Amino acid sequence: MAKLAVFFPGIGYTVDKPLMYYSRKLAVAYGYEIILLPYQGFPENVKGNPDKMVQSYELALAYSIDALATVNWNMYDEILFVAKSVGTIVAATLADQSVYKDRIRLVLYTPLIQTFQFDFNDAIVFTGSNDPWVGDEHQRILDLCYKRSIRCEVFDGANHSLETGQTDVDLEYMKRVMAQIEEFLHKTI
């Protein structure tokens, strides 16, 4: 069975940061081919600025569409989108628009509320209770996950990087996330 994993980073959370790095190692261990989308060139001071957020999304989406234009999606039995922050919106957009939607599964790290305006199938969500990028919309994300039967884990005191500032807690959270990712990868569509 041919499997592909595409990694959609965030604005400052690149494909080399811990969540993406260890997810990639797991995907490789489970036989996925890997495509990394290291987009860049985002405007500065995006948080709290709706216009810059839209600009960042559009930049990441255009880059992703261009970078993935030559992929022969039909050859893959299973497609995994691993996404972080603004990348979750891009991944959800592409999953929603894909004719192979039934083959796409999503790992969504600290998704933004806009991610849930798109229709996608099988997903798992990880978010922090102190995520300043989500703020007051935190409960809405939980409610949307519940309504759509999407598995969602909230990490107490964790920020937008799923970190608390306490190394021992952060490492424990990382272990919990990766255990759930491994379980998610282990099940098939």
Z-matrix of the N, CA and C atoms (Angstrom, degrees):
N
C 1 1.447
C 2 1.528 1 108.72
N 3 1.321 2 117.62 1 126.64
C 4 1.462 3 122.91 2 178.87
C 5 1.521 4 109.82 3 -85.45
N 6 1.341 5 115.29 4 132.46
C 7 1.459 6 121.01 5 -177.61
C 8 1.522 7 109.59 6 -131.98
N 9 1.325 8 115.57 7 142.28
C 10 1.464 9 121.80 8 179.98
C 11 1.523 10 109.17 9 -129.65
N 12 1.329 11 116.27 10 136.09
C 13 1.466 12 122.27 11 173.42
C 14 1.518 13 108.76 12 -120.40
N 15 1.325 14 115.64 13 126.66
C 16 1.461 15 122.40 14 179.05
C 17 1.525 16 107.49 15 -113.16
N 18 1.343 17 115.83 16 131.28
C 19 1.461 18 121.70 17 -176.25
C 20 1.523 19 110.59 18 -108.62
N 21 1.338 20 114.95 19 120.11
C 22 1.456 21 124.19 20 -178.46
C 23 1.536 22 108.02 21 -110.29
N 24 1.336 23 119.12 22 101.16
C 25 1.466 24 120.13 23 -177.11
C 26 1.526 25 112.53 24 -75.65
N 27 1.317 26 114.47 25 -179.85
C 28 1.454 27 121.14 26 174.57
C 29 1.516 28 110.29 27 -96.85
N 30 1.308 29 115.41 28 -168.51
C 31 1.460 30 120.67 29 -178.65
C 32 1.526 31 110.29 30 -68.10
N 33 1.303 32 117.89 31 -51.15
C 34 1.455 33 121.12 32 179.35
C 35 1.517 34 113.02 33 -108.89
N 36 1.315 35 115.88 34 -8.26
C 37 1.459 36 121.38 35 -177.69
C 38 1.522 37 107.89 36 -99.87
N 39 1.326 38 115.46 37 92.57
C 40 1.461 39 121.60 38 -173.12
C 41 1.532 40 111.61 39 -78.02
N 42 1.317 41 115.64 40 176.64
C 43 1.463 42 121.55 41 -179.87
C 44 1.525 43 112.32 42 -68.31
N 45 1.332 44 118.13 43 -11.54
C 46 1.464 45 121.67 44 179.34
C 47 1.528 46 113.20 45 -95.24
N 48 1.303 47 118.42 46 -4.30
C 49 1.469 48 121.80 47 178.72
C 50 1.535 49 109.11 48 -73.73
N 51 1.332 50 117.68 49 160.75
C 52 1.473 51 121.62 50 -169.39
C 53 1.530 52 116.83 51 -53.04
N 54 1.316 53 119.35 52 -48.37
C 55 1.463 54 119.60 53 -177.77
C 56 1.528 55 111.41 54 -60.35
N 57 1.300 56 116.14 55 -43.18
C 58 1.463 57 120.92 56 -178.75
C 59 1.537 58 110.92 57 -73.80
N 60 1.316 59 116.57 58 -41.71
C 61 1.464 60 121.77 59 -178.82
C 62 1.527 61 111.38 60 -61.20
N 63 1.330 62 117.07 61 -50.40
C 64 1.464 63 119.38 62 -177.94
C 65 1.527 64 112.21 63 -72.90
N 66 1.313 65 117.51 64 -31.71
C 67 1.467 66 119.74 65 173.80
C 68 1.522 67 110.47 66 -63.01
N 69 1.324 68 115.26 67 -39.73
C 70 1.463 69 119.92 68 178.99
C 71 1.525 70 110.53 69 -64.65
N 72 1.327 71 117.34 70 -42.63
C 73 1.467 72 120.40 71 178.15
C 74 1.531 73 110.65 72 -59.87
N 75 1.317 74 116.86 73 -41.95
C 76 1.460 75 120.33 74 178.05
C 77 1.528 76 110.96 75 -65.08
N 78 1.325 77 116.63 76 -43.90
C 79 1.465 78 119.90 77 -179.74
C 80 1.530 79 110.57 78 -60.60
N 81 1.311 80 117.22 79 -42.81
C 82 1.468 81 120.59 80 177.75
C 83 1.529 82 109.98 81 -61.21
N 84 1.327 83 116.18 82 -43.35
C 85 1.472 84 120.63 83 179.62
C 86 1.525 85 111.50 84 -61.73
N 87 1.326 86 117.32 85 -28.73
C 88 1.458 87 121.39 86 178.98
C 89 1.527 88 112.85 87 -94.06
N 90 1.329 89 117.09 88 12.80
C 91 1.455 90 120.99 89 171.62
C 92 1.508 91 116.79 90 86.10
N 93 1.320 92 117.41 91 16.88
C 94 1.461 93 120.13 92 179.09
C 95 1.530 94 110.45 93 -83.54
N 96 1.326 95 116.16 94 138.77
C 97 1.452 96 120.89 95 164.10
C 98 1.534 97 105.80 96 -74.04
N 99 1.317 98 117.21 97 150.87
C 100 1.461 99 121.18 98 -173.26
C 101 1.523 100 111.26 99 -119.44
N 102 1.330 101 115.11 100 135.74
C 103 1.461 102 121.99 101 168.65
C 104 1.526 103 106.96 102 -126.25
N 105 1.323 104 115.68 103 123.76
C 106 1.461 105 121.66 104 177.16
C 107 1.523 106 109.12 105 -103.46
N 108 1.307 107 115.76 106 136.25
C 109 1.464 108 120.83 107 178.86
C 110 1.532 109 108.41 108 -112.50
N 111 1.324 110 116.78 109 84.37
C 112 1.464 111 119.67 110 -176.79
C 113 1.525 112 112.22 111 -83.59
N 114 1.337 113 116.53 112 59.50
C 115 1.461 114 117.42 113 -179.20
C 116 1.521 115 111.28 114 -66.96
N 117 1.328 116 114.11 115 158.29
C 118 1.455 117 120.71 116 -176.77
C 119 1.521 118 108.66 117 -155.98
N 120 1.314 119 116.39 118 -174.26
C 121 1.462 120 120.53 119 178.70
C 122 1.512 121 113.44 120 85.53
N 123 1.320 122 116.61 121 21.74
C 124 1.461 123 120.12 122 178.93
C 125 1.529 124 110.41 123 -69.87
N 126 1.320 125 116.48 124 153.34
C 127 1.464 126 118.61 125 174.67
C 128 1.530 127 109.81 126 -68.01
N 129 1.313 128 116.39 127 161.37
C 130 1.463 129 121.02 128 177.48
C 131 1.524 130 110.11 129 -83.84
N 132 1.327 131 115.38 130 157.88
C 133 1.472 132 122.98 131 175.35
C 134 1.529 133 112.63 132 54.75
N 135 1.314 134 115.29 133 54.37
C 136 1.464 135 121.49 134 -177.14
C 137 1.525 136 111.80 135 -75.88
N 138 1.337 137 116.73 136 -42.35
C 139 1.473 138 120.73 137 -175.25
C 140 1.525 139 110.73 138 -56.50
N 141 1.326 140 114.36 139 127.68
C 142 1.461 141 120.30 140 178.76
C 143 1.515 142 114.50 141 84.88
N 144 1.326 143 117.55 142 -1.36
C 145 1.463 144 121.28 143 -179.94
C 146 1.531 145 108.66 144 -115.97
N 147 1.338 146 117.20 145 100.08
C 148 1.474 147 120.23 146 -175.79
C 149 1.529 148 113.80 147 -57.43
N 150 1.330 149 118.09 148 -37.74
C 151 1.463 150 120.19 149 -179.81
C 152 1.526 151 111.31 150 -65.22
N 153 1.327 152 116.41 151 -43.61
C 154 1.470 153 120.05 152 179.17
C 155 1.524 154 111.09 153 -69.46
N 156 1.322 155 116.77 154 -29.51
C 157 1.463 156 119.53 155 176.88
C 158 1.527 157 110.11 156 -67.15
N 159 1.312 158 116.74 157 -44.56
C 160 1.466 159 120.84 158 177.54
C 161 1.523 160 109.54 159 -62.95
N 162 1.323 161 117.36 160 -43.21
C 163 1.457 162 121.55 161 178.23
C 164 1.534 163 110.63 162 -59.68
N 165 1.318 164 117.15 163 -42.15
C 166 1.467 165 121.46 164 179.76
C 167 1.520 166 110.72 165 -65.39
N 168 1.329 167 116.86 166 -43.99
C 169 1.464 168 121.29 167 177.73
C 170 1.530 169 110.08 168 -59.91
N 171 1.325 170 116.87 169 -47.73
C 172 1.460 171 120.71 170 -177.90
C 173 1.533 172 111.54 171 -63.14
N 174 1.332 173 116.73 172 -39.29
C 175 1.462 174 121.31 173 177.50
C 176 1.523 175 110.23 174 -63.40
N 177 1.325 176 117.19 175 -48.23
C 178 1.468 177 121.43 176 -179.37
C 179 1.528 178 111.24 177 -65.41
N 180 1.309 179 117.19 178 -39.22
C 181 1.464 180 120.77 179 178.90
C 182 1.534 181 110.59 180 -64.79
N 183 1.327 182 116.99 181 -47.39
C 184 1.464 183 120.40 182 -179.86
C 185 1.531 184 110.76 183 -61.41
N 186 1.323 185 116.71 184 -43.18
C 187 1.460 186 120.43 185 178.21
C 188 1.530 187 110.40 186 -61.24
N 189 1.329 188 116.40 187 -44.54
C 190 1.470 189 121.21 188 -177.94
C 191 1.523 190 111.28 189 -64.67
N 192 1.297 191 116.62 190 -45.05
C 193 1.472 192 120.16 191 178.98
C 194 1.521 193 110.22 192 -59.63
N 195 1.324 194 116.27 193 -44.94
C 196 1.459 195 120.68 194 179.89
C 197 1.537 196 110.87 195 -64.84
N 198 1.324 197 116.71 196 -46.30
C 199 1.473 198 120.92 197 -177.11
C 200 1.525 199 112.36 198 -66.32
N 201 1.327 200 116.86 199 -28.06
C 202 1.467 201 120.77 200 -176.36
C 203 1.529 202 113.11 201 -100.18
N 204 1.323 203 116.73 202 3.61
C 205 1.471 204 120.98 203 -174.23
C 206 1.524 205 113.43 204 -60.56
N 207 1.313 206 118.17 205 -29.72
C 208 1.469 207 119.97 206 -176.09
C 209 1.533 208 113.19 207 -96.91
N 210 1.311 209 117.62 208 3.00
C 211 1.463 210 120.31 209 -179.89
C 212 1.527 211 109.50 210 -71.09
N 213 1.309 212 116.21 211 131.84
C 214 1.461 213 121.62 212 175.13
C 215 1.534 214 107.54 213 -90.18
N 216 1.315 215 116.07 214 84.21
C 217 1.464 216 122.46 215 -174.59
C 218 1.527 217 111.69 216 -59.19
N 219 1.293 218 116.54 217 -31.28
C 220 1.456 219 121.32 218 -176.67
C 221 1.521 220 112.75 219 -61.90
N 222 1.330 221 117.92 220 -24.64
C 223 1.457 222 120.07 221 -176.92
C 224 1.531 223 113.11 222 -79.40
N 225 1.337 224 117.53 223 -6.40
C 226 1.468 225 120.66 224 -177.16
C 227 1.523 226 110.99 225 -104.40
N 228 1.328 227 114.56 226 130.17
C 229 1.461 228 120.56 227 176.77
C 230 1.523 229 111.27 228 -78.91
N 231 1.321 230 115.01 229 -28.88
C 232 1.461 231 120.44 230 -178.93
C 233 1.523 232 108.88 231 -139.86
N 234 1.335 233 115.23 232 134.49
C 235 1.457 234 121.82 233 -179.42
C 236 1.523 235 107.53 234 -125.83
N 237 1.308 236 115.59 235 130.35
C 238 1.453 237 122.24 236 -179.90
C 239 1.520 238 109.20 237 -117.45
N 240 1.320 239 116.55 238 126.20
C 241 1.456 240 121.77 239 172.58
C 242 1.524 241 107.15 240 -105.75
N 243 1.325 242 116.86 241 120.12
C 244 1.458 243 122.65 242 176.56
C 245 1.517 244 106.17 243 -109.55
N 246 1.324 245 116.60 244 119.36
C 247 1.461 246 119.57 245 -170.23
C 248 1.523 247 112.35 246 -136.58
N 249 1.327 248 114.27 247 151.75
C 250 1.462 249 122.19 248 -178.65
C 251 1.521 250 109.26 249 -131.23
N 252 1.336 251 117.12 250 129.91
C 253 1.459 252 123.77 251 171.84
C 254 1.528 253 112.31 252 55.02
N 255 1.333 254 118.47 253 -120.45
C 256 1.460 255 120.43 254 -179.73
C 257 1.524 256 110.84 255 -60.44
N 258 1.327 257 116.65 256 -27.38
C 259 1.463 258 120.34 257 176.20
C 260 1.516 259 112.61 258 -62.81
N 261 1.351 260 117.25 259 -26.13
C 262 1.472 261 119.21 260 178.01
C 263 1.517 262 111.10 261 -67.24
N 264 1.328 263 116.16 262 -33.62
C 265 1.473 264 119.37 263 177.99
C 266 1.529 265 109.47 264 -69.27
N 267 1.328 266 116.20 265 -42.72
C 268 1.466 267 121.00 266 179.19
C 269 1.528 268 110.22 267 -63.21
N 270 1.331 269 116.80 268 -47.82
C 271 1.469 270 120.67 269 -179.70
C 272 1.528 271 110.90 270 -61.42
N 273 1.330 272 117.18 271 -42.16
C 274 1.470 273 120.62 272 179.07
C 275 1.523 274 111.02 273 -65.44
N 276 1.323 275 117.05 274 -38.81
C 277 1.471 276 121.37 275 177.08
C 278 1.522 277 110.17 276 -59.59
N 279 1.334 278 115.84 277 -50.75
C 280 1.466 279 119.99 278 -177.29
C 281 1.528 280 112.12 279 -67.69
N 282 1.320 281 117.11 280 -36.39
C 283 1.473 282 119.72 281 176.58
C 284 1.524 283 110.20 282 -64.40
N 285 1.323 284 116.11 283 -43.25
C 286 1.464 285 121.57 284 -179.11
C 287 1.531 286 111.17 285 -62.61
N 288 1.318 287 117.43 286 -38.13
C 289 1.459 288 122.05 287 -175.79
C 290 1.527 289 113.66 288 -86.31
N 291 1.316 290 117.51 289 -9.60
C 292 1.457 291 120.89 290 -173.54
C 293 1.525 292 112.94 291 -78.33
N 294 1.327 293 115.84 292 139.48
C 295 1.462 294 119.92 293 173.54
C 296 1.524 295 109.96 294 -73.74
N 297 1.331 296 116.66 295 -11.20
C 298 1.463 297 122.16 296 178.54
C 299 1.530 298 110.90 297 -103.31
N 300 1.299 299 116.71 298 26.16
C 301 1.466 300 123.03 299 -176.42
C 302 1.528 301 112.42 300 -51.25
N 303 1.317 302 117.24 301 -36.41
C 304 1.464 303 120.43 302 -177.78
C 305 1.526 304 112.83 303 -69.93
N 306 1.322 305 117.70 304 -12.10
C 307 1.469 306 121.98 305 178.77
C 308 1.534 307 112.40 306 -99.60
N 309 1.322 308 116.54 307 -7.59
C 310 1.471 309 120.52 308 -172.79
C 311 1.522 310 110.44 309 -97.53
N 312 1.348 311 114.08 310 129.22
C 313 1.463 312 122.32 311 173.69
C 314 1.524 313 106.89 312 -118.72
N 315 1.324 314 116.58 313 148.74
C 316 1.455 315 119.98 314 -175.34
C 317 1.518 316 112.18 315 -124.10
N 318 1.329 317 114.91 316 136.79
C 319 1.457 318 123.49 317 167.47
C 320 1.518 319 104.60 318 -108.21
N 321 1.327 320 116.36 319 117.07
C 322 1.461 321 121.27 320 -174.46
C 323 1.524 322 110.16 321 -115.56
N 324 1.326 323 115.02 322 107.10
C 325 1.460 324 121.66 323 177.61
C 326 1.524 325 109.00 324 -92.52
N 327 1.303 326 115.82 325 124.05
C 328 1.468 327 124.59 326 179.35
C 329 1.534 328 111.97 327 43.02
N 330 1.332 329 116.08 328 60.04
C 331 1.463 330 118.87 329 -178.54
C 332 1.527 331 111.19 330 -67.10
N 333 1.299 332 114.60 331 152.20
C 334 1.452 333 121.82 332 173.25
C 335 1.526 334 107.93 333 -92.02
N 336 1.304 335 116.66 334 157.96
C 337 1.473 336 121.51 335 -173.99
C 338 1.536 337 111.28 336 -57.63
N 339 1.333 338 117.68 337 -32.56
C 340 1.470 339 121.12 338 -178.56
C 341 1.527 340 112.43 339 -63.01
N 342 1.312 341 117.61 340 -21.65
C 343 1.465 342 122.11 341 179.46
C 344 1.529 343 110.63 342 -57.59
N 345 1.320 344 116.13 343 -34.78
C 346 1.462 345 120.79 344 -171.39
C 347 1.522 346 113.67 345 -85.18
N 348 1.334 347 117.37 346 2.84
C 349 1.464 348 119.20 347 174.55
C 350 1.532 349 110.92 348 -79.02
N 351 1.333 350 116.15 349 -9.88
C 352 1.455 351 121.44 350 -178.35
C 353 1.523 352 110.86 351 -103.05
N 354 1.328 353 114.68 352 152.99
C 355 1.452 354 120.74 353 179.27
C 356 1.523 355 108.79 354 -93.96
N 357 1.313 356 115.68 355 121.46
C 358 1.456 357 121.20 356 175.56
C 359 1.507 358 107.44 357 -142.98
N 360 1.320 359 115.31 358 161.26
C 361 1.455 360 120.05 359 -173.90
C 362 1.518 361 112.04 360 -91.76
N 363 1.279 362 117.67 361 -116.89
C 364 1.458 363 124.92 362 -172.77
C 365 1.522 364 111.98 363 -65.18
N 366 1.337 365 117.03 364 124.31
C 367 1.463 366 120.66 365 -178.43
C 368 1.522 367 110.59 366 -150.14
N 369 1.329 368 114.30 367 161.35
C 370 1.449 369 122.75 368 171.84
C 371 1.526 370 106.66 369 -135.30
N 372 1.325 371 116.62 370 138.94
C 373 1.465 372 122.39 371 -173.78
C 374 1.525 373 109.82 372 -122.59
N 375 1.334 374 114.52 373 140.28
C 376 1.462 375 122.14 374 174.22
C 377 1.517 376 107.72 375 -128.11
N 378 1.332 377 116.58 376 129.44
C 379 1.452 378 120.95 377 -178.92
C 380 1.522 379 109.55 378 -144.11
N 381 1.307 380 115.36 379 160.65
C 382 1.460 381 120.63 380 178.72
C 383 1.518 382 110.62 381 -109.49
N 384 1.324 383 116.21 382 147.36
C 385 1.462 384 119.98 383 -178.68
C 386 1.531 385 112.16 384 -71.97
N 387 1.337 386 118.18 385 -16.70
C 388 1.468 387 122.09 386 179.00
C 389 1.526 388 111.67 387 -115.68
N 390 1.298 389 116.95 388 38.71
C 391 1.457 390 121.33 389 -178.96
C 392 1.530 391 109.55 390 -80.85
N 393 1.342 392 118.59 391 108.25
C 394 1.459 393 120.02 392 -177.42
C 395 1.526 394 113.75 393 -69.44
N 396 1.330 395 118.14 394 -18.12
C 397 1.457 396 120.40 395 177.74
C 398 1.523 397 111.19 396 -76.12
N 399 1.318 398 116.47 397 -20.87
C 400 1.464 399 121.12 398 -179.08
C 401 1.525 400 109.95 399 -99.57
N 402 1.317 401 116.44 400 -42.30
C 403 1.460 402 121.48 401 176.47
C 404 1.509 403 113.63 402 53.70
N 405 1.328 404 115.68 403 -124.45
C 406 1.465 405 122.32 404 -176.55
C 407 1.521 406 113.49 405 -67.04
N 408 1.315 407 117.89 406 -15.05
C 409 1.463 408 121.04 407 -178.49
C 410 1.525 409 112.37 408 -85.95
N 411 1.325 410 116.98 409 2.61
C 412 1.461 411 121.65 410 -178.01
C 413 1.533 412 111.34 411 -55.19
N 414 1.305 413 117.26 412 -49.32
C 415 1.466 414 120.08 413 -178.63
C 416 1.520 415 111.39 414 -65.38
N 417 1.322 416 117.62 415 -34.55
C 418 1.471 417 120.29 416 177.31
C 419 1.520 418 110.94 417 -61.92
N 420 1.330 419 117.23 418 -39.70
C 421 1.467 420 120.51 419 178.36
C 422 1.530 421 109.57 420 -62.72
N 423 1.313 422 116.28 421 -44.63
C 424 1.468 423 119.68 422 178.48
C 425 1.522 424 110.89 423 -61.73
N 426 1.324 425 116.57 424 -43.84
C 427 1.467 426 120.94 425 179.51
C 428 1.527 427 111.57 426 -63.39
N 429 1.328 428 116.77 427 -42.20
C 430 1.463 429 120.29 428 179.49
C 431 1.530 430 111.02 429 -65.51
N 432 1.312 431 116.72 430 -39.33
C 433 1.469 432 119.51 431 176.34
C 434 1.521 433 110.11 432 -62.28
N 435 1.314 434 116.06 433 -44.66
C 436 1.464 435 120.63 434 -179.62
C 437 1.533 436 110.47 435 -61.57
N 438 1.342 437 117.02 436 -47.85
C 439 1.468 438 121.31 437 -179.03
C 440 1.522 439 112.07 438 -60.97
N 441 1.326 440 116.60 439 -32.31
C 442 1.464 441 120.36 440 -177.03
C 443 1.529 442 112.43 441 -98.67
N 444 1.324 443 116.40 442 8.39
C 445 1.471 444 122.27 443 -179.99
C 446 1.530 445 111.93 444 56.67
N 447 1.319 446 115.48 445 41.11
C 448 1.459 447 121.84 446 177.24
C 449 1.522 448 107.83 447 -98.64
N 450 1.303 449 115.11 448 127.60
C 451 1.460 450 120.12 449 177.54
C 452 1.526 451 109.18 450 -65.07
N 453 1.335 452 116.52 451 128.87
C 454 1.456 453 121.20 452 -176.48
C 455 1.521 454 109.54 453 -137.27
N 456 1.322 455 116.13 454 127.14
C 457 1.456 456 120.35 455 175.38
C 458 1.520 457 108.67 456 -113.08
N 459 1.318 458 115.02 457 128.93
C 460 1.457 459 122.27 458 177.11
C 461 1.524 460 107.98 459 -104.28
N 462 1.321 461 116.25 460 128.08
C 463 1.459 462 121.46 461 179.52
C 464 1.520 463 109.05 462 -100.59
N 465 1.315 464 114.50 463 118.02
C 466 1.458 465 122.08 464 -175.22
C 467 1.527 466 111.23 465 -61.93
N 468 1.319 467 115.90 466 126.11
C 469 1.454 468 121.84 467 177.02
C 470 1.514 469 115.11 468 76.79
N 471 1.327 470 117.64 469 1.77
C 472 1.466 471 120.78 470 -176.98
C 473 1.526 472 111.43 471 -84.14
N 474 1.329 473 114.52 472 145.96
C 475 1.458 474 121.42 473 -179.87
C 476 1.533 475 111.24 474 -93.18
N 477 1.316 476 116.02 475 -158.58
C 478 1.465 477 121.68 476 -176.35
C 479 1.529 478 112.98 477 -70.43
N 480 1.322 479 117.51 478 -13.98
C 481 1.460 480 121.81 479 174.54
C 482 1.524 481 111.71 480 -102.68
N 483 1.327 482 116.02 481 11.29
C 484 1.465 483 123.73 482 -174.58
C 485 1.528 484 110.86 483 57.92
N 486 1.323 485 115.19 484 39.41
C 487 1.454 486 121.71 485 178.55
C 488 1.526 487 109.97 486 -123.49
N 489 1.339 488 114.73 487 152.29
C 490 1.469 489 120.92 488 -179.16
C 491 1.524 490 112.85 489 -112.39
N 492 1.331 491 116.73 490 -13.91
C 493 1.451 492 120.50 491 -174.00
C 494 1.517 493 112.49 492 94.97
N 495 1.321 494 116.50 493 -6.16
C 496 1.469 495 122.38 494 176.01
C 497 1.529 496 106.81 495 -107.96
N 498 1.317 497 116.03 496 111.41
C 499 1.462 498 121.04 497 -172.50
C 500 1.524 499 112.78 498 -55.15
N 501 1.323 500 117.53 499 -43.77
C 502 1.464 501 119.36 500 -178.28
C 503 1.529 502 111.60 501 -64.12
N 504 1.320 503 116.85 502 -39.82
C 505 1.470 504 121.08 503 178.15
C 506 1.531 505 109.68 504 -67.85
N 507 1.327 506 116.07 505 -44.39
C 508 1.468 507 120.29 506 -179.40
C 509 1.521 508 111.77 507 -60.33
N 510 1.319 509 116.93 508 -42.02
C 511 1.465 510 120.37 509 178.15
C 512 1.527 511 111.37 510 -66.54
N 513 1.307 512 117.50 511 -38.07
C 514 1.460 513 120.72 512 176.78
C 515 1.531 514 110.56 513 -64.46
N 516 1.329 515 116.50 514 -42.69
C 517 1.464 516 120.32 515 176.43
C 518 1.527 517 110.90 516 -60.54
N 519 1.335 518 116.49 517 -42.92
C 520 1.464 519 120.08 518 -179.97
C 521 1.530 520 110.13 519 -61.88
N 522 1.310 521 117.08 520 -42.12
C 523 1.465 522 120.09 521 178.05
C 524 1.528 523 110.47 522 -62.17
N 525 1.328 524 117.50 523 -41.86
C 526 1.469 525 120.69 524 179.00
C 527 1.524 526 111.25 525 -64.04
N 528 1.321 527 116.31 526 -42.66
C 529 1.467 528 119.99 527 179.19
C 530 1.524 529 110.00 528 -61.60
N 531 1.317 530 116.77 529 -49.50
C 532 1.464 531 119.81 530 -175.70
C 533 1.526 532 111.82 531 -66.78
N 534 1.319 533 117.85 532 -32.58
C 535 1.466 534 120.21 533 175.52
C 536 1.527 535 110.04 534 -63.39
N 537 1.328 536 116.78 535 -40.03
C 538 1.462 537 120.07 536 179.20
C 539 1.528 538 111.60 537 -72.18
N 540 1.331 539 116.42 538 -35.80
C 541 1.464 540 119.55 539 176.43
C 542 1.529 541 109.66 540 -64.09
N 543 1.314 542 116.09 541 -43.28
C 544 1.470 543 119.05 542 179.04
C 545 1.526 544 110.58 543 -61.15
N 546 1.305 545 117.35 544 -42.24
C 547 1.466 546 121.08 545 176.66
C 548 1.526 547 110.46 546 -62.50
N 549 1.320 548 117.01 547 -41.80
C 550 1.461 549 122.62 548 179.48
C 551 1.532 550 110.70 549 -63.41
N 552 1.331 551 117.07 550 -41.09
C 553 1.459 552 121.30 551 178.96
C 554 1.522 553 111.90 552 -70.34
N 555 1.295 554 115.38 553 -31.21
C 556 1.461 555 120.92 554 -177.15
C 557 1.534 556 112.26 555 -67.77
N 558 1.323 557 116.35 556 -34.61
C 559 1.460 558 118.51 557 178.15
C 560 1.523 559 109.12 558 -80.24
N 561 1.289 560 116.33 559 149.02
C 562 1.458 561 120.44 560 -179.06
C 563 1.520 562 109.80 561 -108.03
N 564 1.298 563 114.33 562 165.45
C 565 1.481 564 120.27 563 -179.53
C 566 1.519 565 109.64 564 -69.74
